[in-house]
Amino acid sequence: MKFKIYSIMLILVSIFTISINSVFGDSDFVLELINVNTVPTISNLEIDGENVEELCPTSNCKLEFTNNSTFNPPNPYNTNIAHTIDFKLLYNSTDADSFPIKKEPSEKFSESMNSCIIYNVIENNKEKIYFCRDQTNTMSRISDSKVWYYDSIGIYDTIKNTYTVKGDLRDNSTS
């Protein structure tokens, strides 16, 4: 019986994930956090779309994750999910000489979603998968305070202890 319930839940989550992927197909931004209830750790961060050249002007950058990640899960008194991550983009040194915009070999960024509002929960016994949406997910470049805004969805899986965010670029500041 447990196997049957787990199978049904797995099928429902798969269908919901497929529908999310069809809506948010090739997202401009994908973040995956693991161990969110203990020490949130970035397992994957992908940045794509029209803002890539602004983020990485040398077209050859490497992400360096810092351990300054926070994750605030929902609780009975708070139906939002929130997170913040910090990371660096390391520029390829051979490209940095030919592209004079940056003097430093790296740039610090912060990404945050302060109020991802839960719109669906799939529950099996005490295990839950939360689905949320936030239209004010931001990525900020620390050096000049430039900000990119994303329309994002989040999936918090209490079974796997993971949190995944997918977003599409909406706007950016003019700093």
C-alpha contacts under 8 A as a table, 3 or more apart, distances in Angstrom:
res1	aa1	res2	aa2	distance
1	M	4	K	5.10
1	M	5	I	6.36
2	K	5	I	5.20
2	K	6	Y	6.08
3	F	6	Y	5.10
3	F	7	S	5.98
4	K	7	S	5.02
4	K	8	I	6.19
5	I	8	I	5.13
5	I	9	M	6.16
5	I	124	N	7.57
6	Y	9	M	5.06
6	Y	10	L	6.04
6	Y	124	N	7.63
7	S	10	L	5.02
7	S	11	I	6.15
8	I	11	I	5.11
8	I	12	L	6.21
9	M	12	L	5.10
9	M	13	V	6.13
9	M	122	I	7.66
9	M	124	N	7.22
10	L	13	V	5.18
10	L	14	S	6.07
11	I	14	S	5.04
11	I	15	I	6.16
12	L	15	I	5.17
12	L	16	F	6.13
13	V	16	F	5.05
13	V	17	T	5.95
13	V	122	I	7.80
14	S	17	T	5.04
14	S	18	I	6.05
15	I	18	I	5.10
15	I	19	S	6.23
16	F	19	S	5.09
16	F	20	I	6.19
17	T	20	I	4.99
17	T	21	N	6.06
18	I	21	N	5.01
18	I	22	S	6.15
19	S	22	S	5.06
19	S	23	V	6.33
20	I	23	V	5.15
20	I	24	F	5.90
20	I	25	G	7.60
21	N	24	F	5.00
21	N	25	G	4.65
21	N	26	D	7.78
22	S	25	G	4.86
24	F	27	S	5.63
24	F	166	K	7.24
24	F	167	G	7.28
24	F	168	D	7.29
27	S	30	V	6.63
27	S	48	D	7.34
27	S	49	G	7.78
27	S	166	K	6.03
27	S	167	G	5.57
27	S	168	D	5.41
28	D	46	E	7.80
28	D	47	I	5.74
28	D	48	D	4.54
28	D	49	G	4.92
28	D	50	E	7.94
28	D	166	K	7.68
28	D	167	G	5.96
28	D	168	D	4.99
28	D	169	L	6.13
29	F	45	L	7.56
29	F	46	E	5.69
29	F	47	I	4.74
29	F	48	D	6.19
29	F	165	V	7.80
29	F	166	K	5.63
29	F	167	G	4.98
29	F	168	D	6.41
29	F	169	L	7.73
30	V	44	N	7.57
30	V	45	L	5.67
30	V	46	E	5.06
30	V	47	I	6.67
30	V	164	T	7.34
30	V	165	V	5.63
30	V	166	K	4.56
30	V	167	G	6.50
31	L	42	I	7.46
31	L	43	S	7.96
31	L	44	N	5.75
31	L	45	L	4.61
31	L	46	E	6.57
31	L	164	T	5.63
31	L	165	V	5.04
31	L	166	K	6.56
32	E	42	I	5.97
32	E	43	S	5.57
32	E	44	N	5.01
32	E	45	L	6.44
32	E	162	T	7.28
32	E	163	Y	5.88
32	E	164	T	4.47
32	E	165	V	6.49
33	L	36	V	6.40
33	L	40	P	6.10
33	L	41	T	5.37
33	L	42	I	4.57
33	L	43	S	5.61
33	L	44	N	7.17
33	L	162	T	5.60
33	L	163	Y	5.12
33	L	164	T	6.31
34	I	40	P	5.86
34	I	41	T	5.33
34	I	42	I	6.41
34	I	43	S	6.33
34	I	161	N	6.23
34	I	162	T	4.56
34	I	163	Y	6.62
35	N	38	T	5.59
35	N	39	V	5.69
35	N	40	P	5.14
35	N	41	T	6.33
35	N	161	N	5.42
35	N	162	T	6.17
36	V	39	V	5.91
36	V	40	P	4.16
36	V	41	T	7.03
36	V	71	F	6.15
36	V	161	N	5.81
36	V	162	T	5.88
36	V	163	Y	6.93
37	N	40	P	6.78
37	N	71	F	7.46
37	N	73	P	7.94
37	N	161	N	6.66
39	V	69	S	7.95
40	P	69	S	5.81
40	P	70	T	6.23
40	P	71	F	6.54
41	T	67	N	6.90
41	T	69	S	6.78
42	I	45	L	7.12
42	I	65	F	7.12
42	I	69	S	7.88
47	I	52	V	6.68
48	D	51	N	7.04
48	D	52	V	5.61
49	G	52	V	5.94
49	G	169	L	7.78
50	E	53	E	7.13
51	N	54	E	5.26
51	N	55	L	6.33
51	N	169	L	7.93
52	V	55	L	5.09
52	V	56	C	5.79
52	V	57	P	7.65
53	E	56	C	5.06
53	E	57	P	4.77
53	E	58	T	7.67
53	E	59	S	6.75
54	E	57	P	5.75
56	C	59	S	5.55
56	C	60	N	7.06
56	C	61	C	6.06
56	C	89	L	7.53
56	C	91	Y	7.41
57	P	99	F	7.62
57	P	101	I	7.98
58	T	61	C	6.93
58	T	91	Y	6.67
58	T	92	N	7.02
58	T	95	D	5.60
58	T	96	A	6.42
58	T	99	F	6.70
60	N	91	Y	6.48
60	N	92	N	5.76
60	N	95	D	7.66
61	C	89	L	6.05
61	C	90	L	5.44
61	C	91	Y	4.77
61	C	92	N	6.01
62	K	89	L	5.63
62	K	90	L	5.07
62	K	91	Y	6.69
62	K	92	N	7.85
63	L	87	F	7.04
63	L	88	K	5.90
63	L	89	L	4.82
63	L	90	L	6.29
64	E	87	F	5.82
64	E	88	K	5.05
64	E	89	L	6.18
64	E	90	L	7.01
65	F	86	D	6.97
65	F	87	F	4.65
65	F	88	K	6.40
66	T	69	S	7.57
66	T	85	I	7.93
66	T	86	D	5.96
66	T	87	F	5.36
66	T	88	K	7.56
67	N	86	D	7.58
68	N	84	T	7.91
68	N	85	I	6.01
68	N	86	D	5.77
69	S	83	H	7.30
69	S	84	T	5.56
69	S	85	I	4.35
69	S	86	D	6.50
70	T	83	H	5.28
70	T	84	T	5.25
70	T	85	I	6.58
71	F	81	I	7.71
71	F	82	A	5.93
71	F	83	H	4.37
71	F	84	T	6.82
72	N	81	I	5.76
72	N	82	A	5.05
72	N	83	H	6.07
73	P	80	N	7.34
73	P	81	I	5.12
73	P	82	A	6.84
74	P	77	Y	7.86
74	P	78	N	5.46
74	P	79	T	5.22
74	P	80	N	5.49
74	P	81	I	5.47
75	N	78	N	5.12
75	N	79	T	6.40
76	P	79	T	7.00
79	T	117	I	6.56
79	T	118	I	6.09
80	N	115	S	5.52
80	N	116	C	5.24
80	N	117	I	4.77
80	N	118	I	5.90
80	N	132	C	7.74
81	I	113	M	8.00
81	I	114	N	7.32
81	I	115	S	5.94
81	I	116	C	4.98
81	I	117	I	6.72
81	I	118	I	7.41
81	I	132	C	7.50
82	A	112	S	7.59
82	A	113	M	5.39
82	A	114	N	4.68
82	A	115	S	5.52
82	A	116	C	6.16
83	H	112	S	5.67
83	H	113	M	5.46
83	H	114	N	6.39
84	T	110	S	7.13
84	T	111	E	5.68
84	T	112	S	4.22
84	T	113	M	6.52
84	T	114	N	7.85
85	I	110	S	5.74
85	I	111	E	5.27
85	I	112	S	6.37
86	D	108	K	7.41
86	D	109	F	5.76
86	D	110	S	4.40
86	D	111	E	6.35
87	F	108	K	5.98
87	F	109	F	5.39
87	F	110	S	6.39
88	K	106	S	6.41
88	K	107	E	5.45
88	K	108	K	4.46
88	K	109	F	5.89
89	L	106	S	5.40
89	L	107	E	5.27
89	L	108	K	6.57
89	L	109	F	7.70
90	L	105	P	6.00
90	L	106	S	4.28
90	L	107	E	6.66
91	Y	95	D	7.51
91	Y	96	A	6.55
91	Y	105	P	5.39
91	Y	106	S	5.61
92	N	95	D	5.49
92	N	96	A	6.19
92	N	105	P	7.51
93	S	96	A	5.01
93	S	97	D	6.72
93	S	105	P	6.68
94	T	97	D	5.85
94	T	98	S	7.30
95	D	98	S	5.38
95	D	99	F	6.19
96	A	99	F	5.07
96	A	100	P	6.57
96	A	102	K	6.86
96	A	103	K	7.79
96	A	105	P	7.30
97	D	100	P	6.32
99	F	102	K	7.30
100	P	103	K	6.94
102	K	105	P	7.34
104	E	107	E	7.16
107	E	141	R	7.32
107	E	142	I	7.58
107	E	143	S	7.29
108	K	141	R	6.16
108	K	142	I	5.62
108	K	143	S	7.17
109	F	139	M	6.92
109	F	140	S	5.49
109	F	141	R	4.57
109	F	142	I	5.55
110	S	139	M	5.70
110	S	140	S	5.23
110	S	141	R	6.69
110	S	142	I	7.18
111	E	137	N	7.58
111	E	138	T	5.61
111	E	139	M	4.21
111	E	140	S	6.27
112	S	137	N	5.92
112	S	138	T	5.49
112	S	139	M	6.56
113	M	116	C	6.49
113	M	134	D	7.14
113	M	136	T	6.88
113	M	137	N	4.57
113	M	138	T	6.55
114	N	136	T	7.92
114	N	137	N	7.30
115	S	134	D	6.37
116	C	132	C	5.35
116	C	133	R	5.05
116	C	134	D	4.58
116	C	153	I	7.61
116	C	154	G	7.18
117	I	132	C	4.99
117	I	133	R	5.39
117	I	134	D	6.34
118	I	121	V	7.62
118	I	130	Y	6.59
118	I	131	F	5.60
118	I	132	C	3.99
118	I	133	R	6.62
119	Y	130	Y	7.89
119	Y	131	F	5.97
119	Y	132	C	5.43
119	Y	133	R	7.27
120	N	130	Y	6.07
120	N	131	F	5.16
120	N	132	C	7.02
121	V	128	K	6.58
121	V	129	I	5.63
121	V	130	Y	4.62
121	V	131	F	6.21
122	I	128	K	5.61
122	I	129	I	5.17
122	I	130	Y	6.65
123	E	126	K	6.87
123	E	127	E	5.85
123	E	128	K	4.47
123	E	129	I	6.55
124	N	127	E	5.31
124	N	128	K	6.38
127	E	158	T	5.99
127	E	159	I	5.89
128	K	157	D	6.47
128	K	158	T	5.54
128	K	159	I	6.92
129	I	155	I	6.95
129	I	156	Y	5.64
129	I	157	D	4.48
129	I	158	T	6.02
129	I	159	I	7.56
130	Y	154	G	7.92
130	Y	155	I	5.66
130	Y	156	Y	5.03
130	Y	157	D	6.49
131	F	153	I	7.22
131	F	154	G	5.74
131	F	155	I	4.76
131	F	156	Y	6.59
132	C	153	I	5.55
132	C	154	G	5.03
132	C	155	I	6.53
133	R	151	D	7.76
133	R	152	S	5.76
133	R	153	I	4.30
133	R	154	G	6.14
134	D	137	N	6.15
134	D	151	D	6.12
134	D	152	S	5.32
134	D	153	I	6.26
135	Q	149	Y	7.78
135	Q	150	Y	6.20
135	Q	151	D	4.14
135	Q	152	S	5.95
136	T	149	Y	6.04
136	T	150	Y	6.14
136	T	151	D	6.40
136	T	152	S	7.81
137	N	149	Y	5.74
137	N	150	Y	5.03
137	N	151	D	6.46
137	N	152	S	6.42
137	N	167	G	7.99
138	T	147	V	6.50
138	T	148	W	5.59
138	T	149	Y	4.67
138	T	150	Y	6.11
139	M	147	V	5.60
139	M	148	W	5.17
139	M	149	Y	6.64
140	S	145	S	6.04
140	S	146	K	5.62
140	S	147	V	4.38
140	S	148	W	6.44
141	R	144	D	6.21
141	R	145	S	5.33
141	R	146	K	5.33
141	R	147	V	6.50
142	I	145	S	5.18
142	I	146	K	7.44
144	D	175	S	6.80
145	S	175	S	6.72
146	K	172	N	7.50
146	K	173	S	5.80
146	K	174	T	6.92
146	K	175	S	5.14
147	V	172	N	5.57
147	V	173	S	5.25
147	V	175	S	7.92
148	W	169	L	7.16
148	W	170	R	7.74
148	W	171	D	6.04
148	W	172	N	4.22
148	W	173	S	6.48
149	Y	169	L	5.99
149	Y	170	R	5.54
149	Y	171	D	5.24
149	Y	172	N	5.78
150	Y	167	G	5.43
150	Y	168	D	5.24
150	Y	169	L	4.49
150	Y	170	R	5.20
150	Y	171	D	7.21
151	D	167	G	5.33
151	D	168	D	5.35
151	D	169	L	6.50
151	D	170	R	6.23
152	S	165	V	6.59
152	S	166	K	5.46
152	S	167	G	3.93
152	S	168	D	6.42
153	I	165	V	5.65
153	I	166	K	5.56
153	I	167	G	6.41
154	G	163	Y	6.88
154	G	164	T	5.54
154	G	165	V	4.38
154	G	166	K	6.62
155	I	163	Y	5.54
155	I	164	T	5.19
155	I	165	V	6.53
156	Y	161	N	7.51
156	Y	162	T	5.91
156	Y	163	Y	4.40
156	Y	164	T	6.62
157	D	160	K	5.58
157	D	161	N	5.61
157	D	162	T	5.33
157	D	163	Y	6.29
158	T	161	N	4.76
158	T	162	T	6.88
